[in-house]
């Protein structure tokens, strides 16, 4: 199994600082948001991880963070600071990283990282993960590892991680509407910010999906949505028309760090965890 982590967003909601600092590199305590996604992919069993970056400085920052810096490592070691550098050094014993650049052209949307990474995915199952969202677990577990295990237990080709919100909040999100089958909740359709959702709770998409290699074709066949974006959820819903896709509720606490309010809330939650 491989993983594709998307960090190519423009970060427009963080402008003007978003011009220079990739939003996935903003800190949650002493680690960037993206580091939590990387750790979760490794915990789930991914040993080959593609990082899909934007061109220019924001992409360079991500590559530098995830690339071995032998001079800096030696500098820390000479001063007895090995423990400070250890979390970065450990990354390179746990996974190999491939950096792919998403062109800045007239296409935009969450589906593009999977399209850019098609050659990297090749014939393997893959996790498709947003690098600017955060899942916090106080029990030391991994929701992506749980997702992988749940898909295997259900015997289906694909699975989506989902957060659960009360009905009153459903209008704020894209809703993963399920259908019941053999004791599992499978994806039936995606409801875009429904005004009046009929169930007491709703599953929302949190951009963490486990897919087989042949799902890439559904991404490659996409046309832009009404808003002009190439949306990953459109590809997954199209795939779900032909295949079973498990909806798996997460255990952890979900935070959308793609906006300043969500990022601040995630820092507060991490500080008290």
The 8 nearest C-alpha neighbors of each residue, nearest first, counted from 0:
[[1, 124, 45, 125, 123, 44, 2, 46],
 [0, 2, 125, 45, 47, 48, 124, 126],
 [3, 1, 126, 48, 125, 45, 127, 49],
 [2, 4, 49, 127, 48, 126, 50, 128],
 [5, 3, 128, 50, 129, 130, 127, 51],
 [4, 6, 129, 51, 130, 7, 112, 50],
 [7, 5, 52, 130, 8, 51, 23, 4],
 [8, 6, 53, 52, 5, 51, 9, 101],
 [9, 7, 10, 6, 53, 5, 22, 52],
 [8, 10, 11, 7, 17, 53, 21, 18],
 [11, 9, 17, 12, 13, 8, 22, 21],
 [10, 12, 14, 13, 9, 17, 15, 18],
 [11, 13, 10, 14, 258, 259, 257, 17],
 [14, 12, 17, 11, 10, 16, 15, 259],
 [15, 13, 17, 16, 11, 12, 18, 10],
 [14, 16, 17, 18, 13, 11, 19, 12],
 [15, 17, 14, 18, 19, 13, 20, 21],
 [18, 16, 14, 13, 20, 10, 15, 19],
 [19, 17, 16, 15, 20, 14, 10, 21],
 [18, 20, 17, 16, 57, 56, 21, 15],
 [21, 19, 17, 57, 16, 22, 18, 24],
 [20, 22, 57, 24, 23, 17, 19, 10],
 [23, 21, 24, 25, 10, 20, 17, 131],
 [22, 24, 131, 33, 32, 21, 25, 130],
 [25, 23, 31, 22, 21, 32, 26, 33],
 [24, 26, 31, 22, 23, 32, 27, 21],
 [27, 25, 31, 30, 28, 32, 29, 24],
 [26, 28, 266, 30, 31, 32, 29, 25],
 [27, 29, 26, 30, 266, 270, 269, 31],
 [30, 28, 27, 26, 31, 32, 25, 266],
 [31, 29, 26, 27, 28, 34, 32, 35],
 [32, 30, 26, 24, 25, 33, 34, 27],
 [31, 33, 23, 34, 27, 35, 24, 26],
 [32, 34, 130, 23, 36, 31, 35, 131],
 [35, 33, 37, 36, 31, 32, 38, 30],
 [34, 36, 38, 33, 37, 32, 39, 133],
 [35, 37, 39, 33, 34, 38, 130, 40],
 [38, 36, 34, 40, 39, 35, 41, 33],
 [39, 37, 35, 41, 36, 40, 42, 34],
 [38, 40, 42, 36, 41, 37, 141, 143],
 [41, 39, 43, 37, 42, 38, 45, 36],
 [40, 42, 45, 38, 44, 43, 39, 37],
 [41, 43, 39, 40, 44, 144, 38, 141],
 [44, 144, 42, 40, 41, 143, 45, 39],
 [43, 45, 41, 42, 46, 40, 0, 144],
 [46, 44, 41, 1, 0, 40, 47, 2],
 [45, 47, 94, 95, 44, 48, 41, 1],
 [48, 46, 95, 1, 45, 94, 96, 2],
 [49, 47, 2, 96, 3, 1, 95, 97],
 [50, 48, 97, 3, 98, 96, 2, 4],
 [49, 51, 98, 4, 3, 99, 52, 97],
 [52, 50, 99, 5, 100, 6, 112, 7],
 [53, 51, 7, 58, 100, 6, 101, 50],
 [52, 54, 7, 58, 101, 100, 57, 55],
 [55, 53, 58, 100, 52, 102, 56, 101],
 [54, 56, 58, 57, 59, 53, 60, 19],
 [55, 57, 59, 58, 19, 60, 54, 20],
 [58, 56, 21, 60, 59, 20, 55, 19],
 [57, 59, 52, 53, 61, 56, 60, 54],
 [58, 60, 56, 62, 61, 57, 63, 55],
 [61, 59, 63, 57, 58, 62, 64, 56],
 [60, 62, 64, 58, 63, 59, 65, 57],
 [63, 61, 59, 65, 60, 64, 66, 58],
 [62, 64, 60, 66, 61, 65, 59, 67],
 [63, 65, 61, 62, 66, 60, 67, 87],
 [64, 66, 62, 63, 61, 67, 96, 87],
 [67, 65, 63, 64, 62, 68, 96, 91],
 [66, 68, 69, 65, 88, 91, 63, 87],
 [69, 67, 71, 70, 72, 66, 63, 73],
 [68, 70, 72, 71, 67, 73, 74, 66],
 [71, 69, 73, 72, 68, 74, 75, 67],
 [72, 70, 74, 73, 68, 69, 75, 76],
 [71, 73, 69, 75, 70, 74, 68, 76],
 [74, 72, 76, 70, 71, 75, 77, 69],
 [73, 75, 71, 77, 72, 76, 70, 78],
 [76, 74, 80, 72, 78, 73, 77, 81],
 [75, 77, 73, 79, 81, 78, 74, 80],
 [78, 76, 74, 75, 79, 73, 80, 81],
 [79, 77, 75, 76, 80, 74, 81, 73],
 [78, 80, 76, 77, 81, 75, 82, 74],
 [81, 79, 75, 82, 83, 78, 76, 84],
 [82, 80, 76, 84, 83, 79, 75, 85],
 [81, 83, 85, 80, 84, 86, 79, 76],
 [84, 82, 81, 80, 85, 86, 75, 87],
 [83, 85, 81, 82, 87, 86, 88, 72],
 [84, 86, 88, 82, 87, 83, 81, 89],
 [87, 85, 89, 88, 84, 90, 83, 82],
 [86, 88, 90, 89, 85, 84, 91, 65],
 [87, 89, 85, 90, 86, 91, 84, 67],
 [88, 90, 86, 92, 87, 91, 85, 93],
 [91, 89, 93, 87, 88, 92, 94, 86],
 [90, 92, 93, 89, 94, 88, 95, 87],
 [91, 93, 89, 90, 94, 88, 95, 46],
 [92, 94, 90, 91, 89, 46, 41, 95],
 [95, 93, 46, 91, 47, 92, 90, 96],
 [94, 96, 47, 46, 48, 91, 97, 93],
 [97, 95, 48, 49, 47, 94, 98, 50],
 [96, 98, 49, 50, 48, 99, 95, 47],
 [99, 97, 50, 49, 51, 96, 100, 62],
 [100, 98, 51, 50, 52, 101, 97, 49],
 [101, 99, 52, 51, 53, 54, 102, 98],
 [100, 102, 53, 52, 51, 103, 115, 99],
 [103, 101, 104, 100, 54, 53, 106, 115],
 [102, 104, 101, 105, 54, 53, 106, 107],
 [105, 103, 106, 102, 107, 101, 54, 53],
 [104, 106, 107, 103, 102, 227, 228, 108],
 [107, 105, 104, 108, 228, 229, 103, 111],
 [108, 106, 228, 229, 105, 111, 109, 227],
 [109, 107, 229, 228, 230, 110, 111, 106],
 [108, 110, 230, 231, 111, 229, 112, 107],
 [111, 109, 231, 230, 229, 108, 112, 113],
 [110, 112, 114, 113, 109, 108, 115, 229],
 [113, 111, 115, 114, 110, 5, 51, 116],
 [114, 112, 116, 111, 115, 110, 117, 215],
 [113, 115, 111, 117, 112, 116, 219, 218],
 [114, 116, 112, 113, 117, 111, 101, 99],
 [115, 117, 113, 119, 114, 118, 112, 120],
 [118, 116, 120, 114, 119, 115, 113, 121],
 [119, 117, 121, 120, 116, 115, 114, 122],
 [118, 120, 116, 117, 121, 49, 97, 115],
 [121, 119, 117, 118, 123, 122, 116, 212],
 [122, 120, 118, 119, 123, 117, 212, 116],
 [123, 121, 212, 120, 124, 213, 211, 119],
 [124, 122, 212, 120, 0, 121, 125, 211],
 [123, 125, 211, 0, 212, 210, 1, 122],
 [126, 124, 1, 2, 0, 210, 209, 123],
 [125, 127, 2, 209, 208, 3, 128, 1],
 [128, 126, 3, 208, 207, 2, 4, 125],
 [129, 127, 207, 4, 206, 126, 3, 5],
 [130, 128, 5, 131, 206, 4, 132, 6],
 [129, 131, 33, 6, 5, 4, 23, 132],
 [130, 132, 23, 256, 257, 129, 32, 33],
 [133, 131, 255, 256, 130, 254, 129, 257],
 [132, 134, 254, 253, 135, 255, 32, 256],
 [133, 135, 253, 252, 251, 254, 136, 132],
 [136, 134, 252, 251, 133, 253, 137, 269],
 [135, 137, 251, 138, 139, 140, 252, 134],
 [136, 138, 139, 272, 135, 251, 140, 252],
 [139, 137, 140, 136, 141, 251, 135, 250],
 [140, 138, 137, 136, 141, 135, 251, 142],
 [139, 141, 138, 136, 142, 137, 144, 145],
 [142, 140, 144, 143, 39, 145, 42, 139],
 [141, 143, 145, 144, 249, 146, 250, 140],
 [142, 144, 146, 145, 43, 141, 39, 147],
 [145, 143, 43, 147, 141, 146, 142, 42],
 [144, 146, 142, 148, 143, 147, 149, 141],
 [147, 145, 143, 149, 144, 148, 142, 150],
 [146, 148, 144, 150, 145, 149, 143, 151],
 [147, 149, 145, 151, 146, 150, 152, 144],
 [150, 148, 152, 146, 151, 147, 145, 153],
 [151, 149, 153, 147, 152, 148, 158, 155],
 [150, 152, 154, 148, 149, 153, 147, 155],
 [153, 151, 149, 150, 154, 148, 155, 147],
 [152, 154, 150, 151, 155, 149, 183, 245],
 [153, 155, 151, 152, 150, 156, 149, 157],
 [154, 156, 153, 157, 243, 150, 244, 151],
 [155, 157, 211, 243, 244, 210, 154, 242],
 [158, 156, 210, 244, 209, 155, 245, 211],
 [159, 157, 245, 244, 209, 150, 246, 208],
 [160, 158, 208, 246, 247, 245, 207, 161],
 [159, 161, 247, 207, 248, 249, 246, 208],
 [162, 160, 248, 204, 203, 202, 247, 249],
 [161, 163, 203, 202, 249, 248, 164, 205],
 [162, 164, 202, 201, 203, 161, 200, 248],
 [163, 165, 201, 200, 168, 202, 166, 162],
 [166, 164, 200, 167, 168, 199, 201, 169],
 [165, 167, 200, 199, 169, 168, 201, 196],
 [166, 168, 165, 169, 170, 164, 196, 199],
 [169, 167, 166, 170, 165, 171, 164, 172],
 [168, 170, 166, 171, 172, 167, 201, 192],
 [169, 171, 192, 193, 194, 168, 172, 195],
 [172, 170, 169, 192, 168, 173, 193, 191],
 [173, 171, 192, 170, 169, 174, 203, 191],
 [172, 174, 191, 192, 190, 203, 204, 189],
 [175, 173, 203, 190, 189, 202, 176, 172],
 [176, 174, 189, 202, 203, 177, 188, 204],
 [175, 177, 188, 187, 174, 189, 186, 190],
 [178, 176, 186, 187, 185, 184, 175, 179],
 [177, 179, 185, 187, 184, 186, 180, 176],
 [180, 178, 184, 183, 185, 182, 177, 181],
 [179, 181, 183, 182, 184, 178, 185, 177],
 [182, 180, 183, 179, 184, 153, 185, 178],
 [181, 183, 180, 179, 184, 153, 185, 178],
 [184, 182, 180, 181, 179, 185, 245, 153],
 [183, 185, 179, 177, 246, 178, 245, 180],
 [186, 184, 245, 177, 178, 244, 246, 183],
 [185, 187, 177, 244, 188, 246, 176, 245],
 [186, 188, 177, 178, 176, 185, 239, 189],
 [189, 187, 176, 186, 236, 175, 190, 177],
 [190, 188, 175, 174, 176, 191, 173, 236],
 [189, 191, 174, 173, 193, 192, 188, 175],
 [190, 192, 173, 193, 174, 189, 172, 170],
 [191, 193, 170, 172, 173, 171, 190, 194],
 [194, 192, 170, 195, 191, 196, 190, 169],
 [195, 193, 170, 196, 192, 169, 171, 191],
 [196, 194, 193, 197, 170, 169, 166, 167],
 [195, 197, 193, 198, 166, 194, 169, 170],
 [196, 198, 195, 199, 166, 200, 201, 193],
 [197, 199, 200, 196, 166, 201, 165, 195],
 [200, 198, 166, 165, 197, 201, 196, 167],
 [201, 199, 165, 166, 198, 164, 163, 202],
 [200, 202, 164, 163, 166, 165, 169, 203],
 [201, 203, 163, 175, 161, 162, 174, 164],
 [204, 202, 174, 162, 161, 175, 173, 163],
 [203, 205, 161, 206, 175, 173, 174, 202],
 [204, 206, 207, 161, 203, 160, 162, 132],
 [207, 205, 129, 128, 204, 208, 127, 160],
 [208, 206, 128, 160, 205, 127, 159, 129],
 [207, 209, 159, 127, 126, 158, 160, 206],
 [210, 208, 126, 158, 157, 125, 159, 127],
 [209, 211, 157, 125, 124, 208, 214, 126],
 [212, 210, 124, 213, 214, 156, 125, 157],
 [211, 213, 124, 123, 122, 214, 215, 210],
 [212, 214, 215, 211, 216, 122, 217, 210],
 [213, 215, 216, 212, 217, 211, 210, 238],
 [216, 214, 218, 213, 217, 212, 219, 117],
 [215, 217, 219, 214, 218, 213, 220, 212],
 [218, 216, 234, 220, 215, 214, 219, 238],
 [219, 217, 234, 215, 216, 221, 220, 114],
 [218, 220, 216, 217, 221, 114, 215, 113],
 [221, 219, 217, 218, 216, 222, 234, 215],
 [222, 220, 218, 219, 217, 223, 234, 229],
 [221, 223, 224, 229, 220, 228, 219, 227],
 [224, 222, 229, 227, 228, 221, 225, 230],
 [225, 223, 227, 226, 228, 229, 222, 230],
 [224, 226, 227, 223, 228, 229, 222, 230],
 [227, 225, 224, 228, 223, 229, 230, 108],
 [226, 228, 223, 224, 225, 229, 107, 106],
 [229, 227, 108, 223, 107, 224, 226, 230],
 [228, 230, 108, 223, 110, 107, 224, 109],
 [231, 229, 110, 109, 232, 233, 108, 228],
 [230, 232, 110, 109, 234, 233, 235, 229],
 [231, 233, 235, 234, 230, 236, 189, 110],
 [234, 232, 236, 231, 230, 235, 237, 221],
 [233, 235, 237, 218, 231, 217, 232, 236],
 [234, 236, 238, 232, 237, 233, 239, 231],
 [235, 237, 239, 233, 238, 234, 232, 188],
 [238, 236, 234, 240, 239, 235, 233, 217],
 [237, 239, 235, 236, 240, 241, 242, 234],
 [240, 238, 242, 236, 241, 237, 243, 244],
 [241, 239, 237, 238, 242, 236, 187, 243],
 [240, 242, 239, 238, 243, 237, 236, 244],
 [243, 241, 239, 240, 238, 244, 156, 157],
 [242, 244, 239, 155, 185, 245, 156, 157],
 [245, 243, 157, 158, 185, 186, 239, 242],
 [244, 246, 158, 185, 184, 159, 247, 157],
 [247, 245, 159, 185, 184, 158, 186, 160],
 [246, 248, 160, 161, 159, 245, 249, 146],
 [249, 247, 161, 162, 160, 246, 250, 163],
 [250, 248, 251, 162, 161, 142, 160, 247],
 [249, 251, 142, 248, 252, 136, 162, 141],
 [252, 250, 136, 135, 134, 249, 253, 142],
 [251, 253, 135, 134, 136, 254, 250, 249],
 [252, 254, 134, 133, 251, 135, 255, 162],
 [255, 253, 133, 265, 256, 132, 261, 134],
 [254, 256, 132, 261, 257, 133, 253, 262],
 [257, 255, 262, 261, 132, 258, 131, 254],
 [256, 258, 255, 131, 132, 22, 261, 262],
 [257, 259, 256, 261, 260, 12, 262, 13],
 [260, 258, 262, 261, 263, 13, 257, 256],
 [261, 259, 263, 262, 258, 264, 256, 265],
 [262, 260, 256, 264, 255, 258, 263, 259],
 [261, 263, 256, 259, 265, 264, 260, 258],
 [262, 264, 266, 260, 265, 261, 259, 267],
 [265, 263, 261, 267, 262, 266, 268, 260],
 [264, 266, 268, 262, 263, 267, 254, 269],
 [267, 265, 269, 263, 27, 268, 264, 270],
 [266, 268, 264, 270, 265, 269, 263, 271],
 [267, 269, 265, 271, 266, 270, 272, 264],
 [270, 268, 272, 266, 271, 267, 265, 27],
 [269, 271, 267, 268, 272, 266, 28, 265],
 [270, 272, 268, 269, 267, 266, 265, 137],
 [271, 269, 270, 268, 137, 135, 136, 267]]
